[in-house]
Amino acid sequence: MHVISTDEKTGIQALEPIHPSHPMRPGRPQAVEFEYTRHGTQALIANFEVATGKILAPSIGDTRTEADFLAHLTATVDTDPQGEWIFICDQLNIHQSASLVEFVAQRCEIKTDLGHKGQDGILKSMASRAAFL
């Protein structure tokens, strides 16, 4: 069984120095250039396997969306498709999405009618999806 703690780190700045650093010299430390070019930001989604301390299937991308989180979880579960998984997440909305409920139902071979997002059944609301998950 895999017990996984997962979270996101957004707004990681992708920076590139404009000029090279100057190497150390006797009596002087390395001089690191302070000017840089900004190349936007990145979002990291990472898993920490509680029992082993391993980081599993980290993903880095431009966004942190429902689709990004689902792709991340899919890649994680695909590392051991026959394994049992418990994910510990915070209450972020993408951790309670309709696509995540559909993924869990499909992978766990749950044949229950999930209903329709915003209308009825398990998919009706964030609260009903959270209760299912």
Buried (B, 14 or more C-beta within 10 A) or exposed (E): EBBBBBBBEEEEEEEEEEEEEEEEEEEEEEEEEEEEEEEEEBBBBBBBBEEEEEEBBBBEBEEBEBEBBBBBBEBBBEEEEEEEBEBEBEEEEBBBBBBBBBBBBEBEEEEEEBBEBEEEBBBBBEEBBEEBB
